[in-house]
Amino acid sequence: MEITGKKSRILGLAFLIQFVTSFACGVFVLPMATGVKSFSGPEGIGRTMATIAGNAGLIRLTVFMELITAVAVIFLAAMLYTVVKKGSEGLGMTAFGLYVLGGALLVITKLILFALLVSSREYMAADSPASMEPMAGLMYETMEYSFRMANFAFCLGLTFFYALLWKVYAVPRPLSLWGLISIQGVLVSVVMRLFGMEAPILLSVPYIPFELVIGLWILVKGVQTEAVV
């Protein structure tokens, strides 16, 4: 089988960019900016607005990094499609469409976050009027739901992509199987949160290092260009 060169490096780099930006933003920047681990049920919208207003620079950095992530994931999906389309062009296009949807929802989420930042600064400048809190609460809940729907779309798209990676043997099958199985834990976690349930972090732990590992693997070893069906 022939090993790709430039395409492999680009695909591996896309995996790494997505991993670095999403991980750094979700684990470090966003918690520092908001004082919470995630947007999942604020104790009080007024307190959240005060925290956001006091961390305007970090919020802007979050928006910037997530916009880069949105571009990276769509580019990643396009590259994955070119690799796996021999396995099933229709399924590959479905996965790509889900990724585009997820990227669009991610952009919407961060635009709402920026709007919440503007509202929060006005809220603090106006001496925290209670009349501004209901609209901010609505933006907050909309942002949270949009983010979860984006993750749902990404998880479905990745399920199809990893299944096709396994089918065409683009990477070693144990590696694609790791991605296929571990992303199901993330998907279950996302669905649980969509329905207002607490999801144990252990569901997502097996997937956390996967994008880093597969990105490095593809950079070093490349991908197979001939499908094995």
PyMOL commands that set and color helices and strands:
alter all, ss='L'
color gray80, all
select helices_A, chain A and resi 6-34+45-53+56-84+89-125+130-168+173-194+201-203+205-207+210-221
alter helices_A, ss='H'
color red, helices_A
deselect
rebuild
show_as cartoon
